């Protein structure tokens, strides 16, 4: 059986996967949950933190896992979802299955307000300079993340994470259009898990994406952006069937 790879997004860390991994009953040897460069530890000095750089980095991670266990199963959330889709589109031969949640590339999607602010020079830097770990912790908890997990996630809100986020978003103003055509190459074994109350990415993005790709869509009512945490039990059941 191939390894499972879980990729977080913004402003998260691999810790976000703990509830889902517990529900799945996975042991340490069953999965990998790497940290995006710059999100936990500082990234290498020559790492540009663009969307392309993160895709190349993740392909390398997947190639290593593939060499160890064969085709892998990918799970991604937020930016981890977008990167997962891109990687699976470019290197489908490495992938057994994919599942993504609450973010997708689509040419008609316009970035949410905070993303647009981050993409704006000077304004983005000012917002980051004024941000505080305590405020992020409260926001994550209010969005449905358990208090202890929200606190541990927010503890990594560092200057190098903030810099990485700005670089990533500024490289991705037109990512939905740039990366759309290759989605036709996605492996057939795909699933989209979606919290319908997401304030950042509307449900129509998931509906149109799944209509285009043929992927299964599992919508969760009264669930927000962090659906993989809020509904970890539901997603675990779906993934077990998806991987069977």
MDAnalysis code that builds the backbone (N, CA, C; Angstrom):
import MDAnalysis as mda
import numpy as np

u = mda.Universe.empty(732, n_residues=244, atom_resindex=np.repeat(np.arange(244), 3), trajectory=True)
u.add_TopologyAttr("name", ["N", "CA", "C"] * 244)
u.add_TopologyAttr("resid", np.arange(1, 245))
u.add_TopologyAttr("resname", ["UNK", "UNK", "UNK", "UNK", "UNK", "UNK", "UNK", "UNK", "UNK", "UNK", "UNK", "UNK", "UNK", "UNK", "UNK", "UNK", "UNK", "UNK", "UNK", "UNK", "UNK", "UNK", "UNK", "UNK", "UNK", "UNK", "UNK", "UNK", "UNK", "UNK", "UNK", "UNK", "UNK", "UNK", "UNK", "UNK", "UNK", "UNK", "UNK", "UNK", "UNK", "UNK", "UNK", "UNK", "UNK", "UNK", "UNK", "UNK", "UNK", "UNK", "UNK", "UNK", "UNK", "UNK", "UNK", "UNK", "UNK", "UNK", "UNK", "UNK", "UNK", "UNK", "UNK", "UNK", "UNK", "UNK", "UNK", "UNK", "UNK", "UNK", "UNK", "UNK", "UNK", "UNK", "UNK", "UNK", "UNK", "UNK", "UNK", "UNK", "UNK", "UNK", "UNK", "UNK", "UNK", "UNK", "UNK", "UNK", "UNK", "UNK", "UNK", "UNK", "UNK", "UNK", "UNK", "UNK", "UNK", "UNK", "UNK", "UNK", "UNK", "UNK", "UNK", "UNK", "UNK", "UNK", "UNK", "UNK", "UNK", "UNK", "UNK", "UNK", "UNK", "UNK", "UNK", "UNK", "UNK", "UNK", "UNK", "UNK", "UNK", "UNK", "UNK", "UNK", "UNK", "UNK", "UNK", "UNK", "UNK", "UNK", "UNK", "UNK", "UNK", "UNK", "UNK", "UNK", "UNK", "UNK", "UNK", "UNK", "UNK", "UNK", "UNK", "UNK", "UNK", "UNK", "UNK", "UNK", "UNK", "UNK", "UNK", "UNK", "UNK", "UNK", "UNK", "UNK", "UNK", "UNK", "UNK", "UNK", "UNK", "UNK", "UNK", "UNK", "UNK", "UNK", "UNK", "UNK", "UNK", "UNK", "UNK", "UNK", "UNK", "UNK", "UNK", "UNK", "UNK", "UNK", "UNK", "UNK", "UNK", "UNK", "UNK", "UNK", "UNK", "UNK", "UNK", "UNK", "UNK", "UNK", "UNK", "UNK", "UNK", "UNK", "UNK", "UNK", "UNK", "UNK", "UNK", "UNK", "UNK", "UNK", "UNK", "UNK", "UNK", "UNK", "UNK", "UNK", "UNK", "UNK", "UNK", "UNK", "UNK", "UNK", "UNK", "UNK", "UNK", "UNK", "UNK", "UNK", "UNK", "UNK", "UNK", "UNK", "UNK", "UNK", "UNK", "UNK", "UNK", "UNK", "UNK", "UNK", "UNK", "UNK", "UNK", "UNK", "UNK", "UNK", "UNK", "UNK", "UNK", "UNK", "UNK", "UNK"])
u.atoms.positions = np.array([
    [0.845, -1.195, 0.000],
    [0.000, 0.000, 0.000],
    [0.881, 1.245, 0.000],
    [0.536, 2.213, -0.825],
    [1.337, 3.421, -0.938],
    [1.187, 4.337, 0.263],
    [2.175, 5.178, 0.436],
    [2.135, 6.163, 1.514],
    [1.038, 7.191, 1.273],
    [0.532, 7.743, 2.371],
    [-0.412, 8.858, 2.326],
    [0.372, 10.138, 2.598],
    [0.166, 11.157, 1.776],
    [0.830, 12.441, 1.975],
    [-0.212, 13.519, 2.215],
    [-0.028, 14.266, 3.299],
    [-0.954, 15.324, 3.694],
    [-0.233, 16.666, 3.606],
    [-0.825, 17.621, 2.874],
    [-0.190, 18.929, 2.725],
    [-1.119, 20.033, 3.215],
    [-0.610, 20.814, 4.160],
    [-1.353, 21.931, 4.751],
    [-1.332, 23.140, 3.826],
    [-2.008, 24.213, 4.266],
    [-2.015, 25.460, 3.517],
    [-1.654, 26.643, 4.388],
    [-2.297, 27.766, 4.119],
    [-2.039, 29.043, 4.805],
    [-3.172, 29.324, 5.780],
    [-2.890, 29.668, 7.018],
    [-1.597, 29.875, 7.674],
    [-1.240, 28.705, 8.579],
    [-1.361, 27.512, 8.049],
    [-1.299, 26.309, 8.878],
    [0.077, 25.654, 8.899],
    [0.135, 24.547, 9.630],
    [1.324, 23.708, 9.755],
    [0.868, 22.250, 9.683],
    [1.782, 21.294, 9.633],
    [1.370, 19.892, 9.621],
    [0.527, 19.473, 10.827],
    [0.575, 20.235, 11.906],
    [-0.227, 19.894, 13.086],
    [-1.714, 19.845, 12.774],
    [-2.149, 20.566, 11.763],
    [-3.576, 20.610, 11.442],
    [-4.134, 19.234, 11.088],
    [-3.265, 18.308, 10.673],
    [-3.728, 16.993, 10.245],
    [-3.918, 16.017, 11.399],
    [-3.545, 16.388, 12.594],
    [-3.604, 15.445, 13.715],
    [-4.999, 14.861, 13.944],
    [-6.074, 15.673, 13.947],
    [-7.398, 15.073, 14.159],
    [-7.770, 14.059, 13.083],
    [-7.481, 14.370, 11.824],
    [-7.819, 13.450, 10.740],
    [-6.976, 12.186, 10.807],
    [-5.694, 12.322, 11.045],
    [-4.817, 11.149, 11.121],
    [-5.234, 10.235, 12.273],
    [-5.659, 10.841, 13.385],
    [-6.153, 10.036, 14.508],
    [-7.418, 9.276, 14.115],
    [-8.338, 9.945, 13.414],
    [-9.574, 9.289, 12.976],
    [-9.286, 8.164, 11.979],
    [-8.260, 8.348, 11.168],
    [-7.891, 7.324, 10.188],
    [-7.156, 6.149, 10.822],
    [-6.606, 6.359, 12.017],
    [-5.857, 5.303, 12.686],
    [-4.535, 4.982, 12.016],
    [-3.918, 5.981, 11.397],
    [-2.653, 5.762, 10.706],
    [-1.491, 5.740, 11.689],
    [-0.529, 4.881, 11.425],
    [0.708, 4.869, 12.204],
    [1.744, 5.736, 11.503],
    [2.846, 6.014, 12.184],
    [3.861, 6.910, 11.629],
    [4.398, 6.424, 10.286],
    [4.466, 5.138, 10.103],
    [4.999, 4.601, 8.857],
    [4.041, 4.627, 7.692],
    [2.794, 5.025, 7.954],
    [1.771, 5.015, 6.908],
    [1.691, 6.313, 6.120],
    [2.249, 7.381, 6.658],
    [1.991, 8.686, 6.044],
    [3.177, 9.628, 6.211],
    [3.127, 10.708, 5.450],
    [4.034, 11.839, 5.597],
    [3.177, 13.104, 5.618],
    [3.543, 14.051, 6.463],
    [2.860, 15.348, 6.513],
    [3.930, 16.433, 6.573],
    [4.550, 16.728, 5.450],
    [5.659, 17.688, 5.450],
    [5.186, 19.119, 5.666],
    [6.075, 19.923, 6.193],
    [5.814, 21.359, 6.338],
    [6.279, 22.075, 5.084],
    [5.443, 22.926, 4.548],
    [5.863, 23.744, 3.418],
    [7.072, 24.584, 3.825],
    [8.095, 24.667, 2.999],
    [9.277, 25.459, 3.352],
    [8.913, 26.880, 3.767],
    [9.449, 27.290, 4.923],
    [9.183, 28.625, 5.436],
    [8.018, 28.711, 6.392],
    [7.257, 27.629, 6.545],
    [6.060, 27.692, 7.380],
    [6.307, 27.226, 8.810],
    [7.275, 26.380, 9.031],
    [7.677, 25.989, 10.379],
    [9.111, 26.459, 10.612],
    [10.002, 25.926, 9.822],
    [11.397, 26.381, 9.867],
    [11.649, 27.359, 8.725],
    [12.636, 28.216, 8.860],
    [12.979, 29.102, 7.744],
    [13.327, 28.283, 6.502],
    [12.926, 28.772, 5.348],
    [13.255, 28.079, 4.108],
    [14.711, 28.337, 3.735],
    [15.295, 27.491, 2.891],
    [16.662, 27.754, 2.429],
    [16.774, 29.144, 1.806],
    [17.937, 29.732, 1.894],
    [18.127, 31.108, 1.429],
    [17.794, 31.277, -0.044],
    [17.977, 30.222, -0.832],
    [17.731, 30.331, -2.269],
    [16.336, 29.865, -2.672],
    [15.460, 29.626, -1.709],
    [14.099, 29.179, -2.023],
    [13.215, 30.399, -2.260],
    [12.627, 30.564, -3.460],
    [11.899, 31.799, -3.773],
    [10.472, 31.865, -3.238],
    [9.937, 30.755, -2.741],
    [8.588, 30.705, -2.158],
    [7.502, 31.119, -3.140],
    [7.710, 30.862, -4.423],
    [6.667, 31.069, -5.422],
    [5.812, 29.813, -5.532],
    [4.685, 29.932, -6.202],
    [3.836, 28.760, -6.378],
    [4.577, 27.655, -7.125],
    [5.378, 28.024, -8.112],
    [6.147, 27.028, -8.855],
    [7.191, 26.352, -7.971],
    [7.813, 27.126, -7.099],
    [8.825, 26.555, -6.206],
    [8.202, 25.548, -5.251],
    [7.019, 25.854, -4.740],
    [6.355, 24.910, -3.841],
    [5.913, 23.652, -4.584],
    [5.480, 23.797, -5.827],
    [5.124, 22.623, -6.621],
    [6.348, 21.745, -6.844],
    [7.462, 22.347, -7.231],
    [8.689, 21.572, -7.446],
    [9.136, 20.872, -6.163],
    [9.052, 21.594, -5.048],
    [9.418, 20.996, -3.757],
    [8.532, 19.791, -3.458],
    [7.210, 19.923, -3.690],
    [6.306, 18.831, -3.336],
    [6.489, 17.643, -4.272],
    [6.765, 17.902, -5.528],
    [7.061, 16.801, -6.441],
    [8.256, 16.002, -5.926],
    [9.266, 16.685, -5.439],
    [10.431, 15.984, -4.883],
    [10.043, 15.130, -3.682],
    [9.171, 15.673, -2.812],
    [8.701, 14.901, -1.659],
    [7.951, 13.653, -2.116],
    [7.118, 13.815, -3.129],
    [6.315, 12.697, -3.623],
    [7.192, 11.668, -4.322],
    [8.183, 12.123, -5.059],
    [9.097, 11.189, -5.718],
    [9.803, 10.300, -4.698],
    [10.200, 10.878, -3.575],
    [10.851, 10.075, -2.532],
    [9.882, 9.052, -1.945],
    [8.655, 9.489, -1.697],
    [7.659, 8.565, -1.162],
    [7.332, 7.466, -2.172],
    [7.250, 7.830, -3.431],
    [6.963, 6.856, -4.488],
    [8.076, 5.819, -4.592],
    [9.312, 6.263, -4.463],
    [10.442, 5.334, -4.512],
    [10.396, 4.338, -3.362],
    [9.797, 4.761, -2.262],
    [9.720, 3.914, -1.071],
    [8.561, 2.939, -1.122],
    [7.399, 3.389, -1.653],
    [6.193, 2.562, -1.515],
    [5.329, 2.465, -2.763],
    [5.740, 3.081, -3.863],
    [4.905, 3.077, -5.055],
    [3.950, 4.253, -5.072],
    [2.933, 4.231, -5.961],
    [2.006, 5.358, -6.099],
    [1.392, 5.777, -4.762],
    [1.291, 7.078, -4.555],
    [0.888, 7.631, -3.268],
    [-0.543, 8.154, -3.310],
    [-1.111, 8.324, -2.131],
    [-2.425, 8.945, -1.967],
    [-2.215, 10.336, -1.388],
    [-2.723, 11.353, -2.076],
    [-2.522, 12.738, -1.666],
    [-3.773, 13.313, -1.019],
    [-3.570, 14.089, 0.038],
    [-4.647, 14.833, 0.690],
    [-4.131, 16.249, 0.919],
    [-4.888, 17.251, 0.489],
    [-4.442, 18.629, 0.646],
    [-5.566, 19.556, 1.038],
    [-5.214, 20.600, 1.781],
    [-6.184, 21.603, 2.220],
    [-5.653, 22.992, 1.909],
    [-6.553, 23.894, 1.483],
    [-6.192, 25.284, 1.217],
    [-5.073, 25.305, 0.164],
    [-3.979, 26.011, 0.410],
    [-2.901, 26.009, -0.572],
    [-2.357, 24.602, -0.794],
    [-2.420, 23.772, 0.228],
    [-2.024, 22.383, 0.034],
    [-2.897, 21.679, -0.981],
    [-4.170, 22.081, -1.066],
    [-5.077, 21.532, -2.073],
    [-4.694, 22.005, -3.471],
    [-4.418, 23.295, -3.600],
    [-4.061, 23.850, -4.908],
    [-2.772, 23.225, -5.420],
    [-1.793, 23.099, -4.544],
    [-0.521, 22.483, -4.932],
    [-0.718, 21.006, -5.263],
    [-1.540, 20.321, -4.487],
    [-1.837, 18.918, -4.763],
    [-2.426, 18.745, -6.156],
    [-3.376, 19.585, -6.515],
    [-3.988, 19.501, -7.842],
    [-2.944, 19.719, -8.931],
    [-2.095, 20.706, -8.728],
    [-1.071, 20.985, -9.739],
    [-0.099, 19.814, -9.879],
    [0.352, 19.289, -8.777],
    [1.297, 18.172, -8.810],
    [0.663, 16.943, -9.463],
    [-0.565, 16.641, -9.081],
    [-1.244, 15.477, -9.647],
    [-1.511, 15.654, -11.137],
    [-1.676, 16.907, -11.578],
    [-1.864, 17.190, -13.001],
    [-0.574, 17.005, -13.790],
    [0.546, 17.354, -13.160],
    [1.837, 17.287, -13.844],
    [2.475, 15.907, -13.791],
    [2.254, 15.184, -12.684],
    [2.918, 13.888, -12.482],
    [1.906, 12.812, -12.075],
    [0.901, 12.569, -12.892],
    [-0.135, 11.601, -12.504],
    [0.394, 10.191, -12.303],
    [1.537, 9.867, -12.905],
    [2.074, 8.514, -12.773],
    [2.552, 8.208, -11.360],
    [2.726, 9.256, -10.546],
    [3.169, 9.065, -9.161],
    [2.002, 8.871, -8.196],
    [0.783, 9.086, -8.688],
    [-0.376, 9.241, -7.807],
    [-1.330, 8.065, -7.927],
    [-1.730, 7.524, -6.788],
    [-2.788, 6.521, -6.745],
    [-4.154, 7.186, -6.638],
    [-4.268, 8.164, -5.739],
    [-5.520, 8.900, -5.576],
    [-5.218, 10.273, -5.008],
    [-6.212, 11.169, -5.109],
    [-6.066, 12.498, -4.520],
    [-7.385, 12.932, -3.903],
    [-7.268, 13.728, -2.864],
    [-8.429, 14.326, -2.201],
    [-8.023, 15.713, -1.734],
    [-8.833, 16.704, -2.050],
    [-8.517, 18.074, -1.647],
    [-9.733, 18.716, -0.995],
    [-9.469, 19.758, -0.207],
    [-10.537, 20.409, 0.548],
    [-10.391, 21.921, 0.537],
    [-11.470, 22.586, 0.226],
    [-11.687, 24.023, 0.420],
    [-10.655, 24.949, -0.202],
    [-10.164, 24.564, -1.340],
    [-9.436, 25.457, -2.250],
    [-9.171, 24.676, -3.524],
    [-9.286, 25.364, -4.650],
    [-9.066, 24.744, -5.952],
    [-8.661, 25.812, -6.953],
    [-7.887, 25.465, -7.958],
    [-7.641, 26.419, -9.035],
    [-8.841, 26.464, -9.983],
    [-9.288, 27.659, -10.303],
    [-10.377, 27.819, -11.275],
    [-10.238, 29.187, -11.922],
    [-10.350, 29.280, -13.235],
    [-10.114, 30.560, -13.913],
    [-11.114, 31.654, -13.564],
    [-12.294, 31.290, -13.059],
    [-13.306, 32.296, -12.737],
    [-13.235, 32.763, -11.280],
    [-12.434, 32.086, -10.485],
    [-12.347, 32.453, -9.066],
    [-11.470, 33.682, -8.876],
    [-11.972, 34.635, -8.096],
    [-11.203, 35.818, -7.715],
    [-10.756, 35.649, -6.267],
    [-9.503, 35.923, -6.015],
    [-8.963, 35.739, -4.671],
    [-9.780, 36.489, -3.622],
    [-9.857, 35.915, -2.429],
    [-10.577, 36.547, -1.322],
    [-9.877, 37.839, -0.900],
    [-10.557, 38.634, -0.103],
    [-10.088, 39.988, 0.204],
    [-8.702, 39.998, 0.845],
    [-8.477, 39.144, 1.837],
    [-7.177, 39.158, 2.494],
    [-6.071, 38.767, 1.521],
    [-6.337, 37.816, 0.656],
    [-5.336, 37.435, -0.340],
    [-4.984, 38.621, -1.230],
    [-5.989, 39.375, -1.645],
    [-5.727, 40.533, -2.508],
    [-4.914, 41.594, -1.771],
    [-5.166, 41.749, -0.487],
    [-4.370, 42.696, 0.302],
    [-2.929, 42.214, 0.424],
    [-2.745, 40.934, 0.678],
    [-1.390, 40.384, 0.750],
    [-0.658, 40.549, -0.577],
    [-1.387, 40.486, -1.662],
    [-0.777, 40.601, -2.985],
    [-0.379, 42.035, -3.330],
    [-0.795, 42.987, -2.506],
    [-0.531, 44.399, -2.773],
    [0.738, 44.851, -2.053],
    [1.756, 45.313, -2.785],
    [2.992, 45.779, -2.141],
    [2.715, 46.864, -1.107],
    [3.479, 46.891, -0.076],
    [3.411, 47.815, 1.060],
    [2.230, 47.470, 1.965],
    [1.035, 47.395, 1.405],
    [-0.139, 47.066, 2.225],
    [0.018, 45.669, 2.823],
    [0.460, 44.723, 2.024],
    [0.670, 43.368, 2.534],
    [1.686, 43.330, 3.653],
    [2.785, 44.044, 3.472],
    [3.818, 44.094, 4.509],
    [3.298, 44.744, 5.783],
    [2.480, 45.773, 5.630],
    [1.925, 46.460, 6.797],
    [0.984, 45.539, 7.572],
    [0.133, 44.836, 6.864],
    [-0.785, 43.904, 7.520],
    [-0.010, 42.837, 8.281],
    [1.009, 42.300, 7.666],
    [1.809, 41.275, 8.328],
    [2.532, 41.836, 9.548],
    [3.050, 43.049, 9.435],
    [3.774, 43.653, 10.561],
    [2.861, 43.892, 11.756],
    [1.595, 44.170, 11.491],
    [0.636, 44.461, 12.559],
    [-0.024, 43.202, 13.120],
    [0.158, 42.072, 12.455],
    [-0.499, 40.841, 12.892],
    [0.153, 40.296, 14.158],
    [-0.630, 39.557, 14.939],
    [-0.163, 39.000, 16.201],
    [-0.603, 37.539, 16.334],
    [0.232, 36.750, 16.989],
    [-0.085, 35.341, 17.199],
    [-1.392, 35.162, 17.961],
    [-1.611, 36.026, 18.954],
    [-2.811, 35.898, 19.786],
    [-4.078, 36.085, 18.960],
    [-4.051, 37.057, 18.057],
    [-5.214, 37.311, 17.209],
    [-5.442, 36.151, 16.247],
    [-4.363, 35.598, 15.709],
    [-4.499, 34.457, 14.813],
    [-5.077, 33.261, 15.552],
    [-4.611, 33.026, 16.762],
    [-5.127, 31.917, 17.564],
    [-6.631, 32.047, 17.770],
    [-7.078, 33.235, 18.124],
    [-8.511, 33.464, 18.326],
    [-9.296, 33.247, 17.039],
    [-8.748, 33.712, 15.923],
    [-9.436, 33.563, 14.641],
    [-9.538, 32.097, 14.230],
    [-8.479, 31.345, 14.430],
    [-8.502, 29.928, 14.085],
    [-9.495, 29.169, 14.952],
    [-9.515, 29.486, 16.237],
    [-10.460, 28.825, 17.138],
    [-11.898, 29.175, 16.763],
    [-12.137, 30.433, 16.433],
    [-13.482, 30.856, 16.034],
    [-13.923, 30.171, 14.741],
    [-12.951, 29.773, 13.924],
    [-13.259, 29.113, 12.654],
    [-13.477, 27.613, 12.804],
    [-13.402, 27.099, 14.031],
    [-13.717, 25.700, 14.261],
    [-12.557, 24.808, 14.633],
    [-11.372, 25.382, 14.814],
    [-10.213, 24.591, 15.216],
    [-10.162, 24.520, 16.740],
    [-9.982, 23.339, 17.321],
    [-9.896, 23.236, 18.787],
    [-8.845, 24.178, 19.357],
    [-9.096, 24.679, 20.564],
    [-8.258, 25.731, 21.148],
    [-6.790, 25.333, 21.233],
    [-6.509, 24.112, 21.685],
    [-5.110, 23.696, 21.820],
    [-4.410, 23.647, 20.472],
    [-5.091, 23.116, 19.474],
    [-4.510, 23.039, 18.138],
    [-4.341, 24.430, 17.543],
    [-5.320, 25.294, 17.744],
    [-5.210, 26.672, 17.255],
    [-4.010, 27.374, 17.865],
    [-3.778, 27.139, 19.160],
    [-2.640, 27.755, 19.837],
    [-1.320, 27.257, 19.266],
    [-1.227, 25.958, 19.029],
    [0.019, 25.412, 18.482],
    [0.258, 25.880, 17.051],
    [-0.805, 25.976, 16.277],
    [-0.668, 26.491, 14.913],
    [-0.195, 27.947, 14.939],
    [-0.845, 28.758, 15.753],
    [-0.519, 30.186, 15.798],
    [0.887, 30.440, 16.322],
    [1.429, 29.505, 17.090],
    [2.779, 29.695, 17.632],
    [3.834, 29.768, 16.532],
    [3.497, 29.301, 15.343],
    [4.444, 29.321, 14.221],
    [4.278, 30.559, 13.336],
    [3.436, 31.495, 13.750],
    [3.220, 32.723, 12.967],
    [4.449, 33.621, 13.124],
    [5.444, 33.346, 12.330],
    [6.768, 33.956, 12.456],
    [7.052, 34.886, 11.282],
    [8.102, 35.692, 11.389],
    [8.480, 36.532, 10.243],
    [8.750, 35.728, 8.974],
    [9.395, 34.551, 9.110],
    [9.672, 33.789, 7.888],
    [8.404, 33.177, 7.301],
    [7.422, 32.821, 8.126],
    [6.155, 32.347, 7.574],
    [5.435, 33.479, 6.855],
    [5.390, 34.631, 7.472],
    [4.685, 35.762, 6.858],
    [5.326, 36.164, 5.533],
    [6.638, 36.154, 5.486],
    [7.345, 36.480, 4.243],
    [7.036, 35.445, 3.160],
    [7.000, 34.182, 3.548],
    [6.694, 33.118, 2.592],
    [5.283, 33.265, 2.043],
    [4.342, 33.616, 2.905],
    [2.959, 33.788, 2.472],
    [2.846, 34.915, 1.457],
    [3.481, 36.037, 1.721],
    [3.431, 37.156, 0.775],
    [4.011, 36.750, -0.580],
    [5.137, 36.088, -0.574],
    [5.760, 35.669, -1.834],
    [4.872, 34.688, -2.590],
    [4.289, 33.750, -1.861],
    [3.428, 32.757, -2.497],
    [2.226, 33.420, -3.155],
    [1.517, 34.250, -2.413],
    [0.320, 34.880, -2.969],
    [0.646, 35.825, -4.116],
    [1.763, 36.512, -4.038],
    [2.114, 37.449, -5.108],
    [2.528, 36.736, -6.388],
    [2.931, 35.493, -6.264],
    [3.262, 34.706, -7.454],
    [2.030, 34.073, -8.086],
    [0.885, 34.201, -7.424],
    [-0.274, 33.385, -7.787],
    [-1.512, 34.192, -8.158],
    [-1.334, 35.420, -8.598],
    [-2.498, 36.252, -8.910],
    [-3.388, 35.611, -9.966],
    [-2.802, 34.914, -10.920],
    [-3.571, 34.285, -11.997],
    [-3.380, 32.769, -12.012],
    [-3.140, 32.190, -10.856],
    [-2.881, 30.742, -10.791],
    [-4.044, 29.926, -11.337],
    [-5.270, 30.348, -11.072],
    [-6.428, 29.601, -11.543],
    [-6.462, 29.455, -13.049],
    [-6.119, 30.515, -13.749],
    [-6.068, 30.468, -15.214],
    [-4.832, 29.730, -15.705],
    [-3.703, 29.989, -15.064],
    [-2.443, 29.383, -15.499],
    [-2.461, 27.863, -15.370],
    [-3.104, 27.364, -14.340],
    [-3.027, 25.937, -14.031],
    [-4.274, 25.152, -14.429],
    [-5.214, 25.801, -15.079],
    [-6.496, 25.162, -15.366],
    [-6.391, 24.068, -16.429],
    [-5.739, 24.357, -17.539],
    [-5.755, 23.419, -18.663],
    [-5.216, 22.048, -18.280],
    [-4.177, 22.017, -17.456],
    [-3.558, 20.736, -17.104],
    [-4.414, 19.882, -16.176],
    [-5.493, 20.453, -15.624],
    [-6.343, 19.628, -14.758],
    [-6.972, 18.468, -15.525],
    [-6.948, 18.540, -16.843],
    [-7.466, 17.418, -17.633],
    [-6.612, 16.164, -17.461],
    [-5.399, 16.340, -16.946],
    [-4.488, 15.209, -16.752],
    [-4.624, 14.555, -15.383],
    [-5.510, 15.061, -14.543],
    [-5.639, 14.517, -13.191],
    [-5.996, 13.037, -13.202],
    [-5.426, 12.255, -12.295],
    [-5.858, 10.864, -12.149],
    [-7.354, 10.797, -11.856],
    [-8.002, 9.766, -12.358],
    [-9.455, 9.657, -12.220],
    [-9.899, 9.498, -10.772],
    [-9.067, 8.914, -9.955],
    [-9.456, 8.605, -8.573],
    [-9.286, 9.854, -7.710],
    [-10.254, 10.763, -7.814],
    [-10.167, 12.023, -7.094],
    [-11.439, 12.351, -6.342],
    [-11.283, 13.125, -5.269],
    [-12.419, 13.527, -4.442],
    [-12.187, 14.932, -3.910],
    [-13.273, 15.703, -3.852],
    [-13.237, 17.048, -3.279],
    [-14.156, 17.073, -2.063],
    [-13.620, 17.475, -0.927],
    [-14.355, 17.567, 0.340],
    [-14.508, 19.048, 0.646],
    [-15.751, 19.497, 0.930],
    [-15.979, 20.942, 0.935],
    [-16.909, 21.406, 2.057],
    [-16.410, 22.321, 2.881],
    [-17.255, 22.996, 3.851],
    [-18.032, 24.108, 3.161],
    [-19.348, 24.036, 3.199],
    [-20.173, 24.957, 2.413],
    [-20.205, 26.379, 2.965],
    [-19.773, 26.565, 4.200],
    [-19.779, 27.909, 4.793],
    [-18.403, 28.574, 4.734],
    [-17.582, 28.151, 3.808],
    [-16.242, 28.720, 3.647],
    [-16.344, 30.193, 3.252],
    [-15.763, 31.118, 4.035],
    [-15.828, 32.538, 3.688],
    [-14.793, 32.954, 2.647],
    [-13.901, 32.056, 2.285],
    [-12.804, 32.399, 1.376],
    [-13.001, 31.886, -0.048],
    [-13.550, 30.691, -0.174],
    [-13.748, 30.092, -1.500],
    [-15.181, 29.561, -1.576],
    [-16.012, 30.116, -2.463],
    [-17.412, 29.697, -2.527],
    [-17.579, 28.286, -3.082],
    [-18.705, 27.683, -2.755],
    [-18.960, 26.295, -3.136],
    [-19.036, 26.107, -4.643],
    [-19.438, 27.146, -5.375],
    [-19.539, 26.982, -6.828],
    [-18.190, 26.617, -7.445],
    [-17.099, 27.031, -6.821],
    [-15.776, 26.668, -7.337],
    [-15.618, 25.146, -7.324],
    [-15.998, 24.529, -6.219],
    [-15.915, 23.072, -6.120],
    [-16.865, 22.401, -7.104],
    [-18.069, 22.934, -7.223],
    [-19.056, 22.331, -8.124],
    [-18.585, 22.383, -9.575],
    [-18.076, 23.531, -9.997],
    [-17.602, 23.655, -11.380],
    [-16.351, 22.817, -11.621],
    [-15.473, 22.784, -10.631],
    [-14.255, 21.983, -10.770],
    [-14.607, 20.509, -10.938],
    [-15.509, 20.019, -10.124],
    [-15.873, 18.604, -10.182],
    [-16.652, 18.277, -11.454],
    [-17.462, 19.211, -11.928],
    [-18.152, 18.998, -13.200],
    [-17.148, 18.898, -14.344],
    [-16.081, 19.663, -14.241],
    [-15.041, 19.682, -15.281],
    [-14.159, 18.441, -15.234],
    [-13.813, 17.997, -14.035],
    [-12.846, 16.902, -13.894],
    [-13.481, 15.536, -13.678],
    [-14.742, 15.511, -13.265],
    [-15.386, 14.247, -12.950],
    [-15.105, 13.737, -11.554],
    [-14.430, 14.542, -10.740],
    [-14.134, 14.133, -9.365],
    [-15.400, 14.113, -8.520],
    [-15.433, 13.242, -7.535],
    [-16.556, 13.189, -6.603],
    [-16.529, 14.421, -5.703],
    [-17.697, 14.965, -5.406],
    [-17.809, 16.130, -4.525],
    [-18.609, 15.755, -3.293],
    [-18.006, 15.950, -2.130],
    [-18.657, 15.680, -0.847],
    [-18.793, 17.008, -0.106],
    [-20.007, 17.571, -0.113],
    [-20.259, 18.867, 0.520],
    [-20.728, 18.671, 1.956],
    [-20.234, 19.545, 2.839],
    [-20.574, 19.475, 4.254],
    [-21.284, 20.756, 4.673],
    [-22.544, 20.630, 5.053],
    [-23.317, 21.784, 5.505],
    [-22.830, 22.249, 6.874],
    [-23.041, 23.532, 7.159],
    [-22.675, 24.126, 8.449],
    [-21.214, 23.820, 8.797],
    [-20.369, 23.898, 7.805],
    [-18.941, 23.618, 7.955],
    [-18.167, 24.692, 7.220],
    [-17.090, 25.176, 7.838],
    [-16.341, 26.281, 7.268],
    [-15.117, 25.856, 6.477],
    [-14.145, 26.754, 6.435],
    [-12.951, 26.544, 5.615],
    [-12.124, 25.356, 6.090],
    [-12.021, 25.173, 7.394],
    [-11.205, 24.078, 7.930],
    [-12.045, 22.808, 8.080],
    [-12.678, 22.416, 6.996],
    [-13.563, 21.251, 6.992],
    [-12.841, 19.978, 7.399],
    [-11.573, 19.867, 7.057],
    [-10.829, 18.638, 7.356],
    [-10.619, 18.457, 8.851],
    [-10.732, 19.544, 9.607],
    [-10.641, 19.475, 11.068],
    [-12.038, 19.380, 11.672],
    [-12.937, 20.243, 11.224],
    [-14.302, 20.259, 11.764],
    [-15.023, 18.935, 11.539],
    [-14.793, 18.318, 10.407],
    [-15.483, 17.073, 10.048],
    [-14.468, 15.958, 9.793],
    [-13.478, 15.889, 10.667],
    [-12.429, 14.873, 10.497],
    [-13.006, 13.461, 10.490],
    [-14.023, 13.220, 11.302],
    [-14.611, 11.882, 11.361],
    [-15.287, 11.514, 10.048],
    [-16.003, 12.474, 9.469],
    [-16.680, 12.224, 8.194],
    [-15.659, 11.996, 7.084],
    [-14.662, 12.869, 7.026],
    [-13.647, 12.737, 5.983],
    [-12.879, 11.429, 6.118],
    [-12.599, 11.014, 7.337],
    [-11.878, 9.750, 7.535],
    [-12.652, 8.582, 6.935],
    [-13.945, 8.550, 7.163],
    [-14.755, 7.482, 6.590],
    [-14.744, 7.498, 5.070],
    [-14.831, 8.695, 4.505],
    [-14.802, 8.826, 3.048],
    [-13.451, 8.419, 2.476],
    [-12.377, 8.803, 3.160],
    [-11.046, 8.457, 2.669],
    [-10.793, 6.953, 2.723],
    [-11.252, 6.313, 3.769],
    [-11.062, 4.862, 3.855],
    [-11.722, 4.161, 2.669],
    [-12.917, 4.628, 2.302],
    [-13.593, 4.058, 1.135],
    [-12.882, 4.450, -0.158],
    [-12.402, 5.679, -0.203],
    [-11.702, 6.205, -1.384],
    [-10.415, 5.435, -1.650],
    [-9.743, 5.033, -0.588],
    [-8.466, 4.326, -0.718],
    [-8.628, 2.818, -0.900],
    [-9.803, 2.300, -0.617],
    [-10.007, 0.839, -0.638],
    [-9.861, 0.253, -2.052],
])
